[in-house]
Amino acid sequence: MMNIYKKWMLEHEKVYNGGIEESEQRFKIFKDNLILIDDHNAAENRTYTVGLNELSDLTDEEYRSYYLGLKFDASHQFVLSKLASQRYAASSAEILPESFDWRTKGAVSPIRKQGECGSCWAFSTIAAVEGINKIKTGELIDLSAQELIDCDRTVNRGCKGGFVHQAFEFITRNGGIDTEEDYPYQEADGTCDATKVNSKVVRIDGYEFVPSNNENALMKAVVHQPISVYIEAGVWEFKNYVSGIYTGNCGTVLNHAVVVVGYGSESGIDFWIVKNSWGKNWGEDGYVRIKRNDVADIGKGKCGIVSFPSYPIKNENANVDVDVDDVAGGVRR
């Protein structure tokens, strides 16, 4: 097992500042995780596998603290439950595709890696905005999560967590958002760059919520655009997910923001295609397939995925293109 540990450390470029003592502590955590992984994969009738990844030296508490950047409480759930739009309300008369995937249509940017910063809410936001912008304008533009982390501070708290709908509100009121290239990700809280926040490359016209607790409504919404969702991801099976259709233990204590980019079925099991922000070495090249239409999860869906889906609105086939130098001089093009 020590040989496996050393190989894993090299693969993930792990260096512990605490020296031998910390390395021994991490080895113990790693070993405990590996035992759980082996036991899981040895069991019969599993629909998904788990395995070693970059998170395998973290305790469950550390994992939740570093990577799950959503702070939900009852007051938020009550308010959001009142805000659903009927735009994507499902009708029994509608026939939806059996499967759908925005990746095949060029509306999904490459997987990114949030690192040990609770910025999942920012990555979920920009993925949804990138998607609708591609659909409306034909351009897939990588947008800045760092701008949201640094500048969207009315309610959201950067690496300490936030909400997708608040980030949609920020982009709307700001008149747009900058690119990843111009305002790159730092994996840490920073000071808002007053010049770059005025570079409004992609804009949206607002946001709405999909009718909650309705998987048919989420399917209809996903056919029209990538949809931001909140899930419970705090269990070790999700942390160590490698492949397959995730049917593991999870409830509806929402603590992570991701994006649904499609859906499908395999071997009689329906699933959602979900884009995560933990790098390409996690899951299925950065994605997870979460079970859809699970009888045991009727209501809020597996891991609470249909609790509060939301999406940006973009009405026109155009973006705001601002010359930053002109903004500084008081002229807007």
C-alpha positions in Angstrom: 0.0 0.0 0.0 2.9 2.4 0.6 4.1 1.8 -2.9 0.6 2.7 -4.2 0.7 5.8 -2.0 4.1 6.9 -3.4 3.1 6.4 -7.0 -0.1 8.4 -6.3 1.9 11.2 -4.7 4.1 11.4 -7.8 1.1 11.3 -10.2 -0.7 14.2 -8.4 2.5 16.1 -7.5 1.8 16.0 -3.8 4.3 17.8 -1.5 3.5 18.2 2.2 4.9 21.3 3.9 4.6 19.5 7.3 7.3 17.0 6.4 7.3 13.4 7.5 4.7 13.9 10.2 2.1 15.3 7.8 3.0 12.7 5.1 2.4 9.9 7.6 -1.0 11.5 8.6 -1.9 11.8 4.9 -0.9 8.2 4.3 -3.3 7.0 7.0 -6.2 9.0 5.4 -5.2 7.7 2.0 -5.1 4.1 3.3 -8.6 4.5 4.9 -9.9 5.9 1.6 -8.3 3.1 -0.4 -9.9 0.4 1.8 -13.3 2.0 1.3 -12.7 2.2 -2.5 -11.7 -1.5 -2.8 -14.7 -2.6 -0.7 -17.1 -0.6 -2.9 -15.7 -1.9 -6.2 -15.7 -5.5 -4.9 -19.5 -5.4 -4.3 -21.8 -6.8 -6.9 -24.4 -4.9 -8.9 -22.7 -1.5 -8.7 -23.7 1.0 -11.4 -20.6 3.1 -10.8 -17.0 2.8 -9.7 -14.9 4.8 -7.3 -11.1 5.2 -7.2 -8.1 7.2 -6.3 -7.9 10.9 -7.3 -6.4 14.1 -6.2 -8.8 14.2 -3.2 -7.8 10.9 -1.8 -5.6 12.3 1.0 -8.4 14.5 2.4 -10.7 13.6 5.3 -14.4 14.0 4.6 -14.4 17.2 6.7 -11.5 18.7 4.8 -13.1 17.8 1.5 -16.4 19.5 2.4 -14.6 22.6 3.6 -12.3 23.0 0.6 -14.4 22.0 -2.3 -18.1 22.5 -1.5 -18.8 26.2 -1.8 -22.5 26.4 -1.3 -24.0 27.6 2.0 -27.7 26.8 1.9 -30.2 27.3 4.7 -34.0 27.1 5.2 -34.5 30.8 4.5 -32.8 30.5 1.1 -34.9 27.5 0.2 -38.1 29.2 1.1 -37.3 32.3 -1.0 -36.1 30.4 -4.0 -39.1 28.1 -4.0 -41.3 31.2 -4.8 -39.2 32.3 -7.9 -39.8 29.6 -10.5 -40.7 30.6 -14.0 -43.1 28.7 -16.2 -40.8 29.1 -19.3 -39.7 25.5 -19.0 -42.8 24.0 -17.2 -43.3 20.5 -18.4 -46.4 19.5 -20.3 -47.6 15.9 -20.8 -48.2 16.7 -24.5 -44.6 17.5 -25.1 -42.2 15.0 -26.6 -38.6 15.5 -25.6 -35.5 13.8 -27.1 -34.6 10.5 -25.5 -31.1 11.8 -25.0 -29.4 15.2 -25.4 -25.8 16.5 -24.9 -24.7 20.2 -25.3 -21.1 19.0 -25.5 -21.8 17.6 -29.0 -23.1 21.0 -30.1 -20.1 23.0 -29.0 -21.9 24.8 -26.1 -19.7 23.6 -23.3 -16.2 24.9 -22.5 -13.4 22.7 -21.3 -13.4 21.4 -17.7 -11.8 23.7 -15.2 -10.3 23.1 -11.8 -11.4 25.2 -8.8 -8.8 23.7 -6.4 -9.1 24.3 -2.7 -11.4 27.3 -3.1 -15.1 27.0 -2.5 -15.8 28.6 -5.9 -18.1 26.0 -7.4 -20.9 28.6 -7.5 -18.8 30.8 -9.8 -17.9 28.0 -12.1 -21.5 26.8 -12.4 -22.5 30.3 -13.2 -20.0 30.9 -16.0 -20.6 27.5 -17.5 -24.3 28.3 -17.8 -23.6 31.8 -19.2 -21.0 30.4 -21.7 -23.7 27.9 -22.9 -26.5 30.4 -23.5 -24.0 32.8 -25.2 -22.9 30.1 -27.6 -26.5 29.2 -28.4 -27.5 32.8 -29.0 -24.4 34.2 -30.7 -22.5 31.2 -32.0 -19.4 32.1 -29.9 -18.1 29.9 -27.1 -16.1 32.3 -24.9 -14.3 31.2 -21.7 -15.5 33.6 -19.0 -13.9 34.7 -15.8 -14.8 32.9 -12.5 -12.2 35.1 -10.8 -14.2 38.3 -11.5 -17.2 36.8 -9.7 -15.0 35.7 -6.8 -13.4 39.1 -6.4 -16.2 41.5 -7.4 -19.5 39.8 -6.6 -19.5 40.6 -2.9 -23.0 41.8 -2.0 -24.1 38.3 -0.8 -21.5 35.9 -2.3 -18.2 35.4 -0.4 -15.6 34.2 -3.0 -13.8 31.1 -1.9 -16.0 30.9 1.2 -19.0 30.1 -0.9 -21.8 31.7 -2.8 -25.0 31.3 -4.9 -25.4 31.0 -8.6 -28.5 33.1 -8.8 -26.7 36.0 -7.0 -23.9 35.7 -9.5 -26.4 35.8 -12.4 -27.7 39.0 -10.8 -24.2 40.5 -10.6 -23.5 39.8 -14.3 -26.9 41.3 -15.2 -26.5 44.5 -13.2 -22.8 44.9 -14.2 -23.8 44.8 -17.8 -21.6 41.8 -18.6 -18.5 39.8 -17.6 -14.9 39.6 -18.7 -13.1 36.6 -20.2 -10.9 34.0 -18.4 -8.0 35.1 -20.6 -8.2 38.7 -19.4 -9.2 38.0 -15.8 -7.6 34.6 -15.1 -8.5 32.3 -12.2 -6.2 32.4 -9.1 -7.7 29.7 -6.8 -7.9 32.3 -4.1 -9.8 35.4 -3.1 -8.5 38.7 -4.6 -9.3 42.3 -4.8 -11.8 43.4 -7.5 -9.9 44.7 -10.6 -11.9 47.9 -11.3 -10.6 48.0 -14.9 -11.3 44.4 -15.8 -14.8 44.4 -14.2 -15.6 47.1 -16.8 -14.6 44.8 -19.7 -18.1 43.5 -20.4 -17.5 40.9 -23.1 -20.5 38.7 -22.6 -23.8 39.9 -21.1 -27.1 38.4 -20.0 -30.5 39.9 -19.5 -31.5 38.2 -16.2 -32.1 34.8 -14.8 -34.9 32.5 -13.8 -35.5 29.2 -12.0 -36.9 26.0 -13.5 -40.0 24.7 -11.6 -38.4 22.9 -8.7 -38.7 19.2 -7.8 -39.7 18.3 -11.4 -37.4 16.1 -13.5 -39.5 16.6 -16.6 -39.2 20.3 -16.3 -35.4 20.1 -15.9 -35.2 17.8 -19.0 -37.2 20.5 -21.0 -34.9 23.2 -19.7 -31.7 21.3 -20.6 -32.9 20.8 -24.2 -32.9 24.6 -24.5 -29.7 25.4 -22.6 -27.2 24.2 -19.9 -28.7 24.5 -16.5 -27.1 25.4 -13.2 -28.1 23.1 -10.3 -27.4 22.6 -6.6 -26.6 19.1 -5.3 -25.5 17.3 -2.1 -21.9 16.2 -2.9 -20.5 15.7 0.6 -20.3 11.9 0.7 -17.1 10.0 0.1 -18.6 8.0 -2.8 -19.1 11.3 -4.7 -15.6 12.5 -3.7 -14.1 9.4 -5.1 -16.4 8.9 -8.1 -14.6 7.6 -11.3 -17.2 6.3 -13.8 -20.6 5.0 -14.4 -24.1 6.2 -13.3 -23.9 7.6 -9.8 -26.5 6.0 -7.6 -24.6 6.4 -4.3 -25.7 7.6 -0.9 -26.6 11.3 -0.9 -29.5 13.4 0.4 -30.8 16.9 -0.3 -28.5 19.0 2.0 -27.4 21.2 -0.9 -23.7 22.1 -0.7 -22.3 22.1 -4.3 -23.1 23.9 -7.5 -22.6 22.2 -10.9 -24.2 22.3 -14.4 -26.4 19.9 -16.2 -25.4 19.8 -19.9 -27.5 16.8 -21.0 -29.2 13.6 -20.2 -29.5 10.0 -21.5 -30.0 6.3 -20.6 -27.7 3.3 -20.3 -28.6 -0.3 -19.6 -32.1 0.8 -18.6 -30.9 3.5 -16.2 -31.7 7.1 -16.9 -29.0 9.8 -16.0 -28.1 13.4 -16.1 -24.8 14.5 -17.6 -23.2 16.9 -15.1 -20.2 19.2 -15.6 -18.1 19.6 -12.4 -15.2 22.0 -11.7 -12.7 19.6 -10.1 -10.4 19.1 -13.1 -10.3 16.4 -15.8 -8.7 13.9 -13.5 -11.9 13.6 -11.5 -14.8 11.4 -12.6 -15.4 10.8 -16.4 -12.9 13.5 -17.6 -14.4 16.0 -15.2 -18.1 14.9 -15.6 -20.4 12.7 -13.5 -23.5 11.0 -14.6 -26.2 11.2 -11.9 -29.2 8.9 -11.9 -32.4 10.4 -13.2 -35.9 9.3 -12.5 -34.9 7.3 -9.4 -38.1 6.0 -7.7 -36.4 6.4 -4.3 -35.7 10.0 -5.0 -39.0 11.2 -6.5 -39.4 14.8 -5.5 -36.0 16.5 -5.3 -34.1 14.1 -7.5 -30.9 12.2 -6.8 -28.7 14.3 -4.5 -31.4 17.1 -4.7 -30.5 17.9 -8.3 -34.0 19.2 -9.2 -34.4 21.3 -6.0 -33.5 24.7 -7.5 -32.3 24.6 -11.1 -31.6 28.0 -12.6 -30.4 29.6 -15.9 -29.4 32.9 -17.4 -31.6 34.7 -19.9 -30.1 36.2 -23.1 -32.6 37.9 -25.3 -30.5 39.3 -28.1 -27.9 37.8 -30.4 -25.3 40.3 -29.4 -22.8 41.0 -26.6 -21.6 44.2 -25.0 -18.1 44.8 -26.3 -16.4 47.4 -24.2 -13.0 49.0 -24.8 -11.5 49.1 -21.4 -9.3 52.2 -22.2 -12.4 54.1 -23.3 -14.3 53.1 -20.2 -11.5 54.5 -18.1 -11.7 57.7 -20.1 -15.5 58.0 -19.7 -16.4 56.8 -23.3 -18.4 53.6 -23.8 -18.6 52.0 -27.3 
